[in-house]
Amino acid sequence: MSEAVERARTAPAVRLTEDWCSIGIGVGLILIAAALFSAGGSIKWLAVAPQKWSHLPDLATQLGQNGLRYGALFLLWATVFGIGLAALGIRLWSFLPAFVVVYGISAALYFLGLWDQSAHYNLEPPLVALGLGLLISNTVGTPEGLLPALRVEFYIKTGIVLLGAGLPLTLIAWAGPVAIVQAAIVSHRSTDRMDRAARARKSPLKTGARGGGRTDYTV
């Protein structure tokens, strides 16, 4: 009995990871949505997205009509992501101001992509975001204050969980076993490469000649 107690006491604690936080956020939102639906409500009011626009007054009209919904959507994501990152050791008061900037820039790029002339000028949101990121990183550098909210993998993982909730099993069955195996292989390879890249960034690789006394740190 004493040996079992001692093993339980010295056993390593379960480590909370970004993956588990993403799953918890996604499943929690799904359960809340299911509970509201069963009670006759929904979260459809929060599902707000920009619409096509031609002139700035059109854009101002959209913001005036749906400004409250965009604010509520911000509060939702700031709350759930803030709690998740706080559980991972990131201070909430460091995350929130940075998330305001990230959310604002993301919304601005989203609106820009729905301008009726955006295709003519190649102003697709991913392309503009990539160019903006390259410009900042190669000039002034990424602002330190934004780092707590620049959690791309965390946001993507949460989105994958939510996306899976909208995938009907009939579609999976219709795709057939070949498509499922292909998707599994691609997912495994992609995840493996992401994990290796993350480990390479976080843990410097020590390489040096044996007995030479010199150690190089490469990323």
PyMOL commands that set and color helices and strands:
alter all, ss='L'
color gray80, all
select helices_A, chain A and resi 2-10+18-38+44-46+56-87+92-113+125-137+144-149+152-165+169-202
alter helices_A, ss='H'
color red, helices_A
select strands_A, chain A and resi 205-207+216-218
alter strands_A, ss='S'
color yellow, strands_A
deselect
rebuild
show_as cartoon
